Amino acid sequence: MPKRGYHHGNLKQALVEATLKLIEDKGPTGFTVAEAAKLAGVTPAAVYRHFDGRETMIAECALQGHRIFGDLMEHAYADGRPTALKAFEATGRAYLAFARKFPGHYMAMFESGVNLQANPALAAAADRSRGVLEQAALRLSERIPEDKRPPATMFSSHIWALSHGVVELFARGTPGSKAPYPPDELLEAGIGIYLRGLGLIAPDE
């Protein structure tokens, strides 16, 4: 690859893009700093102008991913429009869309074991995207009496886990080709069943 990242003063982002490509191809722990440097068209020593090593390179990929993800989630939620239910369902679809379009970021965020607490900026970015789903859950839960209302953080976490499971099993890579139903339909049906079970939506919604 040409050394455009280095010569154009954008070495850091060139290394991020190289890292994302390697994560997609080899997984978060399947590559070296030297491989990322080679793919970016620079020497391994140049990496250390911006990063301490592979873990901080992955953390930067995760940070950028969470910021993109947060933007997508906020756009999907659209301040709860047109209804609390439709907005909540839209956040689930946004999760699938993000995983498909940004697989390297997704893996850096959720499959690398990166320590959120060691990076305040990364922790804040992750809290933002989770916060959108929690806000959506909170708004939806307002439809039932307060004394019967499940904690929004609980069921938003369940929906997050459901979304992640659909992505891992049916929306990415080879397993996705064996999905019994389209991933979007699986997720929508799962969310509907879950919310009905909690009494958050009526049987005919």
Disulfide bonds with the S-S distance in Angstrom:
none
